[in-house]
Amino acid sequence: MSHQNLILIRHGESLWNQKNQFTGWRDIDLSQKGEQEALQAAMLLKKHNFKFDCSYTSVLKRAIHSLWIILKNIQHSWIPVKKDWKLNERHYGILEGLNKKAVELKYGTEQMHQWRRSFTICPPKISETNVFFPGNDCRYNNIPKSLIPTSESLKDTMKRVVTYWNTTILPEIKKDKKILIVAHGNSLRSLIKYLANINDNEIEKIELNTGVPIVYEFDSTYQPKKYYTL
Ligand SMILES: O=C(O)[C@@H](CO)OP(=O)(O)O
């Protein structure tokens, strides 16, 4: 017997996705197209008759608002929504706010690829005096200072995402709860790497489109079995 217990969705397009700017932990709204993508995701879930017991998202509004649009349109506004910084996008250090094409022209295609897609490389860090240091943002008051990022590799992101998965989400899956996670391109790539045991080179090639539901199936012992997009 298999269980379709988990759907992962990358938030709809944000205003900075539209302008091709690195976003990371910056809290940017959905574009109109992004709102439509979230609605489309809801329609697909409805068409396939997916039902959920609980939902999880980050503390960034492009993911939260995508989740709200989805829940509203599948008549699931009543289910619990749990928000946690551990599902945030990867912190992109000094690259946040910069145009990706301009970064590529300045630093070259190879450096750009390493910063964006290598598993272990971390973009240059922002300083703790930077106005965008998350430690200056009250939503992160409860995080121990040593865990507040100033830049992250995908490996760093995976560490916090997998901690959250194992402590908070997996126990619910094992109770046979149906779970919806709406998060970010890289926080979800890191979760997929972990669940599907994808190696460090292969994960560089995996891209997630905005607003596309990914279905995860688990076997009878709740080991991840396969995943596919709707
Ligand atoms: O800017 C970001 O935060 C991410 C996702 O939009 O970008 P990338 O796909 O380049 O990792």
The ligand as an SDF file (V2000), in Angstrom:
LIG
                    3D

 11 10  0  0  0  0  0  0  0  0999 V2000
   16.3330   34.5670   -5.6730 O   0  0  0  0  0  0  0  0  0  0  0  0
   16.0200   33.5610   -4.9850 C   0  0  0  0  0  0  0  0  0  0  0  0
   15.7710   33.6290   -3.7800 O   0  0  0  0  0  0  0  0  0  0  0  0
   15.9530   32.1980   -5.6710 C   0  0  0  0  0  0  0  0  0  0  0  0
   14.5430   31.7960   -6.0000 C   0  0  0  0  0  0  0  0  0  0  0  0
   13.8640   32.7440   -6.7250 O   0  0  0  0  0  0  0  0  0  0  0  0
   16.7180   32.2920   -6.8530 O   0  0  0  0  0  0  0  0  0  0  0  0
   17.4590   31.0970   -7.5790 P   0  0  0  0  0  0  0  0  0  0  0  0
   16.4440   30.3570   -8.3770 O   0  0  0  0  0  0  0  0  0  0  0  0
   18.4350   31.8380   -8.4550 O   0  0  0  0  0  0  0  0  0  0  0  0
   18.1340   30.2640   -6.5500 O   0  0  0  0  0  0  0  0  0  0  0  0
  1  2  2  0
  2  3  1  0
  2  4  1  0
  4  5  1  0
  4  7  1  0
  5  6  1  0
  7  8  1  0
  8  9  2  0
  8 10  1  0
  8 11  1  0
M  END
$$$$
